[in-house]
């Protein structure tokens, strides 16, 4: 059975936090391959968590 990574009530905060960290990395740290990968990974995770949080929030109402 599928077990979610995070509880549904924490999906939006995790998504917003990972998006904020990705934007800070892109804006203030020097560009390198490793940092670009981490920023892209965090941006992708933020999309997944934000969309899952929004859909679960809409289903709960």
N, C-alpha and C positions, 0 to 999 in steps of 0.2 A: 504494500500500500504506500502511496505517496505521502511523505512527511514534509511539510513546508519548512523552509530554512528559518524563517522568522514568523512570529505570530502576526496575524493579519493586522492587529492594531499598531504594529511597529513598522509596517511596510512603507507608509508615506514618510515618516521621519527618517528612516534609513535611506530612502530614495532621495530625499531633499538634502540630507547630509552628504551623501556621496556626490551629488551634483555640485554642491558648494565646494567640496574639497577638489573636485576635478577642475572647476573654474579657477580656484586659487592657484592650483598647480600650473595651469596654462598661463595665467596672468603674471605671476610673480617669480616663478622659478625659471632658470635658463632651459632652453629647449635641448633635449637630448632624446635618444631613442627610448631609453628606459622610462623616462618621465612621460613621454608621449604615450607609451603603451599603458602606463598606470592611469593616466588621465582618461584615455579612451575606454579602458576597462571600467573605471568608476562611472563614466558617462553612460556606458551600456547598462551597468547594474542599476543606475538611477532610473533609466527608462523602464526596465523590467519591474522594479519595485514600485515605481509610481503608477504604472498602468495596472499592476495587480492590486495595489491598494485602492485605486479609484474604482475598479470593477467590483471588488469585494465590498467597498463602502456603499456603492449603489445597490448591490444585491441585498445588503443588510436593511436598507430602508424599504 
